[in-house]
Amino acid sequence: MTAWLALIAFLAGDPEFLKGQLHLHSNRSGDSDTPPADVVRWYASRGYDFIVFTDHNRITTLPSTPSMLVIPGVELTQNSSSCTPPPPPGLRCLLHVNALFVSPSAGGIPWGASNGTSRDAIYRRALDATGRMNGLAQLNHPNFHYGADGPLVARLAGEGLALLEIANRSWDSNDVPDDQRRPSTEAIWDAALTAGANVYGTATDDAHHYFDARVAGVRGEKVFPGDLGFVMVRAAKNPPAIRAALARGDFYASTGVFLKRIERIADRLEIEIDDRSPGPHHFDFIGAGGRTLSSADGRRASFALEAARGGYVRALVVDRAGRRAWVQPTRVRPP
């Protein structure tokens, strides 16, 4: 199903939107103190319907609870001091891919042989490992040490990459660089979409701290808290349905804005805010090259698809507190 057909189905009745987390860590990562069972309990207390464990180079499996699905995944973590092209001075080649919805194997991570030190080759090694585990691939924090740019994301999208973190809410993800010569993660997404890639944008926590977040902050630690970024997926509440919806773009990403309706009606795309999100809201409809095609304010907005003919349109919704929701791109056929 194409993204726009998925949009048509958003309000066709059940299933409803499910709140989910695609990037989180436990003490099995080595950089968090929280046991997996406590991570599950923490997210369950905050109304999540599903989470995917993504510990570093380790697949964490836990049973689901009556209220929440617990799904196995892994952050395929390749860290090096050198790669091609090289990182900026003082930075490293920290190239990470989440393999989501994996089928764990007794042999651990099925890494293949290294095919060189190019960024393309390093990321492809992770994509190949994801495929061997029957997983869904997400490229993480592209601006973390400036790991990936738009052209690279576009190339990988043709080789199995499905998802791109456009809003990783950890303090060091660098979604909007201080160096204005470098693109934001949204601009990287638009560059890949403009090049014709089909890749969907996600918002995530990359959480490492949970019940211990306040104490860690008091100790002067850099805190990686949770429930700051998530996805809202329209699917039945079972892992195959959620995975399929993510793969076809039947979801939106959010840092706190909730949407009630995303629908294509004839030649228009319509979006409406959910009652859980107080107004006002600002809507930007964004097309090829990251250009804003239309804007509106209020609790609902409509966009004439003719204005994006031959390209794509995606929507960004922002509330007065700065919380955001990203609607996935809709391809619009040329005349």
ABEGO torsion letter per residue (X at the ends): XBAAAAAAAAAAEOBBBBBBBABBBBAAAGABABBAAAAAAAAAAAGBABBBBBBBGBBBBBBBBAABBBBBBBBBBBBBABBOBBBBBGBBBBBBBBBBGBBBBAAEBBBBBBAEABAAAAAAAAAAAAAAAGBBBBBBGAABGGABBAAAAAAAAAAGBABBBABBABAAAGABBABAABBBAAAAAAAAAAAGBBBBBBBBAGBABBAAAAAAAAAGBBBBBBGABBBBBBBBBBAAAAAAAAAAGBBBBBAGBBBABBBBBEABBBBBBBAABBOBBBBBBBBBGGBBABBBBEABBBBBAAAABGBBBBBBBBBAAGBBBBBBBBBBBBX
